[in-house]
Each structure stands twice: as C-alpha cells, then as structure tokens.
Amino acid sequence: MDNSGQRRSGGGGADGDRKPQRPRENGGGILMGRPFGVPVYVAPSWFLVAALITWVFGGQLDRVLPELGRARYLVSLFFAVAFYASVLVHELAHTVAALRFKLPVRRIQLQFFGGVSEIEKESETPGREFVLAFVGPLLSLVLAGLFWVGMQAVEAGTVPGVLLAGLMVSNLLVAAFNLLPGLPLDGGRMLRAVVWKISGKPMTGTVAAAWVGRALAVAVLIGLPLLTRADRDESFGSADSVTDALLAAILAAIIWTGAGNSLRMARLRERLPGLRARTLTRRAVPVPAVTPLSEALRRANEAGARALVVVDGQGTPTALVREAAIVGVPVHRRPWVSVGSLAQDITDGMRVPAELSGEDLLEVLRATPASEYLVVEETGEVYGVLSTSDVERAFVAAMARTP
C-alpha cells in the first residue's frame, strides 16, 4: 500500500524570517537508510506490531515445533523482521517506479499494518498510475514465489521450513490484500487508473475508487470476524473472536480513512490551479537601496502598491524588502532606516514566472524557501512581488472548501 499524491505544500511562514518549511525528515520515526536516495523510516507503531507478530507466531511455533521452548520467540522475532523486510521490498518497488517516472518520493515509512511510500506528485497518465500501483503487489508475489522455491530446498517441519512457509503465505496475503480494488490500496489505484482511462477524468477515477474503498472497509469490519469465527466454529464473545473483531475494526478504519483522504486530496488538487502567481502577486514599486524606509512607504502608498523592490542604478531588481522586517521597524525609526538593510538578495530561485499556477507554483516555492519572490513576465519584465503569506492564505482557503 502506498500513499501517493501527498503534496506537503502550503506549510511555511508568513511573518518574520519564517519560510515555507520543507517536509521534516525527522518526523517519520527511526531512520534506517536511504536506498535510491529515499529515506526509510520505521514508525514507533512498528514495534507494537512486531511484538504482536512475535507473540502470535510464537504460539504457532509452539504447536509445530514444541522442542524450541522459549527460543521460539527469537525465531518469531526474526520472522517479524523478515516479514517487514518483505514489506519494504514492496514499497521500494513503488519507489523505483516513481523515480523512473520522475516523480519525487519524500520517504518510505514502515508502520502499523504495512508501509507507505509518500510520492509527492500525481502520475501524468492512467497507464503510469496503473504501473506504479501494480509493481508493489507484483514484487510481493515474486517474493512469495522465491520463498516457495526455498521451501523445496529445506526439510519440512524444521525452523527454516516453517519460516519460509510463513513468509510465503504472508507475502501472498500482502499481495492479495493490496490488490483489493479500493483506495488507499494498490488495487484501488489500479481501479482509479482504469476508470481514469475510460472516462478521461482522473477525478472520476478517484471518486469511484474511494467509494469502493469505503465499501471495502465496511465489508472488512463485518465480514472478517464472521469468516474467522466460522472457520474456528466459535461463538461470539470468546477471546479470539473479540481479538478478530478489534483487528477488523482497526483495519476497516485505516481503509476508510485512507479512502477519505485520497478523495479530499483529489478535490484539493482540482482547486490548486486557482493558485495563480499572477493573481496572487502584489504590485511593487522600485526604490534604490539607500532610500529611507519612510520615503519608500510613501511612494508605495501613492502608487497603491504593497511591496518594495530594491533596484540598482540601471533599474535592475537586486533585492526584495521583507514585509516582516518593515513591520519590525518602529514608525519613528523609519526615516533613519534604509530599505537596503531590510532587503533579501534575489537569487535565481526567487524569480517566479507570472504564468505559474497550482502544483507547479507550489513546487517552485518549496524548492527555494523565501518570504517574498519576484514575479516576472516571459520577457523578463517585473510584474510584482509574491508573498508566501498570500499563497498560504489562498491554499488554506482552498482546503477549507474541500469537503
């Protein structure tokens, strides 16, 4: 299962020297490595699941290999680690495919009930979306096949035989579960790609796959406890049936929440094109660096402008006066403070084309964090100044309109 389309945009500051914040890599748990340059984290919830797997698998080992004694828990712990290594391979398949399609991957996180590959951009075509979703379950099936081959080389009823059998079955279950046709599962993304291809509209595919995901969550909540109870011929209220119901509720909640989040993100992406650099840009007046702040503000007021651009002797923009720095200067001090002392030099990344909009605009701002940006026309002519605070307000407003 992977969680793609998470933009991680819109964060950052509007005041002082705060800047649009990059995603914090230290917020995902314990960093385990960076395969293909993508950080892999183990979330704290993994340790809970690892302990649960160790306990459950240890009980099974006690029935199959009673001679192990307490050593069965060491074997069970090895199984838990090996199982999540398989999950990591599943997620790395998504990551490699995303990188091949030039889609940035923020991180991989191993957590409760599996893993998440955080892909920061949308696939450009339904075909790529389908491939990106399918490679994960495909690798899980390949791993199951490899473990089955390994089983043929060892004796059944031994520790290696039981471990290989358990890993084969668990990878089959991971593949089968993720192929279920509902978001946020891989099968849901495959369904989304098919509907997208047929309808020509990615949003239509997302809506269909999200609602199938919600129906799937209800089916898991009701059906899983019934199936396990019928298999064991137990009555409701037994310890095992209560455990099954609890696990089904947790799994259903994860699927339901993931489907809802996928739908909300898709609706938000529909509104992102409304974030246009041209419409959010503030009118600016050019001033030399030695101009007193009070004089610069007077000129801006007369021109109806809300931003100041520092220019050199040839009129070329060299720096942007930070709004937060202006606010921090007391009124009685403004005649004695030059605008140059409050300005930030313009770097290449701070020049934003006026025609940028939506995700492209957010990506440019995220790549070069700053409080203000110089907006220019294709001809190089200065159009105005874009403030991060204005982008943030527009982004928050778009999110507020997202049901």
Buried (B, 14 or more C-beta within 10 A) or exposed (E): BBBBBBBBBBBBBBEEEBBBEEBEEEEBBEEEEEBEEBBBBBBEBBBEBBEBBBEEBBEBBBEBBEEBEEEBBEBBBBBBEBBBEBBBBBBBBBBBBBBEBEBEBBBBBBBBBBBBBBBBBBBEEBEBBBBBBBBBBBBBBBBBEBBBEBBEEBEEEEBBBBBBBBBBEBBBEBBBBBBBBBBBBBBBBBBBBBBBBEBEEBBBBBBBBBBBBBBBBEBBBEEBBBEBBEEEEBEEEEEEBEBBBEBBBBBBEBBBBBBBBBBBBBBBBBBBEBBBBBEBBBEBBBBBBEBBBBBBBEBBEEEEBBBBBBBEEEEEBBBBBBBBBBEEBEEEEBEEBBBBEBBBEBEEEBBBBBBBBBBBBBBBBBEBBBBBBBBBEEEEEBBBBBBBBBBBBBBEEBEEEBE
